[in-house]
Amino acid sequence: MRDLSARMRSRGPDGSGYYGNERFGLAHERLAIMDPEGGKQPIVYEDAKYSVCANGEIYNFRQLQEKYELGTAKTGSDSEVLLQLFKLIGPEFVKELNGIFGFVCVGDDGENILAARDHCGIKPLYIGYGIGGSIWFASELKAICDQCETIEEFPAGYYWTPESGFVKYYMPDWDSDDYVGRKDTSHVREVLTQAVREQMMSDVPIGLLLSGGLDSAVISTIIKPMLEETKQQFITFTVGQEGSPDITAARMMSEHLGTDHHEYLFTSEEACSIIPDVVYHLETYEPELIRSAIPNYFLARLASKYVKVVLTGEGSDELFAGYLYFRDAPNSTAIHKELRRIFHHLHNVNCQRADRMTMAHGLEARVPFLDPNVIDAVMQVNCLRSSAVVYECNSL
């Protein structure tokens, strides 16, 4: 188990852990963000025979600990709340989580097992079926590819137990072709600001991937006063090729915000040379995804020299109808239907690219636009109003 887990060492270069017996094993590679000294995993309650191995962040862990009066936690890790709630109320607690995660909880020394993945697949998780009926879980295929007869992607927004199989827990009202949004956009910024504030949760420095586009620029204007309030340095990162419009726009935004800005200019030859590495970490041969992941690889490599956590603008186009082809939509029903379609592909596109390229360099990417409360707020907007706002911004 330790050797298999070590295949994903780039995801967690700060330490490794193992806990198990003849019935189960949990192995973990740690990127130390919350409680760097005391939050080592797997987290284990020896007396109660409960343990957890988690990848990601639970942003509302303190609220949940207070709501259920869970008492003093053993660690300062956000992941411990998974163990506390599983022990207290069973698998249904997953519905209350706000975060990015793939995790496995074990109870009663292996008698009870729960695995779950976040609402839209921001963090990866796979389930494999091995010889003799064994079940395997991993954040990346490479960890279990030679241990299983078949492997499936764990579906986003589901949890799994041996008794129930897969159970869909993320079922927002807007996830229907018949849904009609009634709200305007006046409430969106407040919800997005709260999401950014929650995702600034960290015991280590945080940066921002500044793409030069509207999405990361919006996040940057929200972050700035928060960092000033806590007297933290505002660190931004951009990559591109010399003379590219994104590099120019990011420089302008950095100057406007007064950030400590870092950039890396790569050549076409460099881009071609890293393709094998990109494919290895991305775990796909899909040409368009590989092409779009190359700048992200350089960007993550750059940012990882300065911080362990970055915020990004990923997901905004999929919520706000930000792609140009939406201009051809005949009506709001068609817009909403297409938004739902591309939203449910995020786990294999934007989320996979963002997670794999950052974690290839021991860096965690957080995505405020894909906070479930932000998603609800935007999807409840009348589609024609939402697209009109985006089109107006794109034309500025």
Secondary structure, 3 states (H helix, E strand, C coil): CHHHHHCCHHHCECCEEEEECCCCEEEEEECCCCCCCCCCCCEEECCCCEEEEEEEEECCHHHHHHHCCCCCCCCCCCCHHHHHHHHHHCHHHHHHCCEEEEEEEEEHHHCEEEEEECCCCCCCCEEEEEHHHCEEEECCHHHCCCCEEEEEECCCCEEEECCCEEEECCCCCCCCCCCCCCECCCCHHHHHHHHHHHHCCCCCCEEEECCCCHHHHHHHHHHHHHHHHCCCCCEEEEEECCCCHHHHHHHHHHHHHCCEEEEEECCHHHHHHCHHHHHHHHCCCCHHHHHHHHHHHHHHHHHCCCCCEEECCCCHHHHHCCCHHHHHCCCHHHHHHHHHHHHCCHHHCHHHHHHHHHHCCCCEEECHHHCHHHHHHHHCECHHHHHHHHHHHHCC
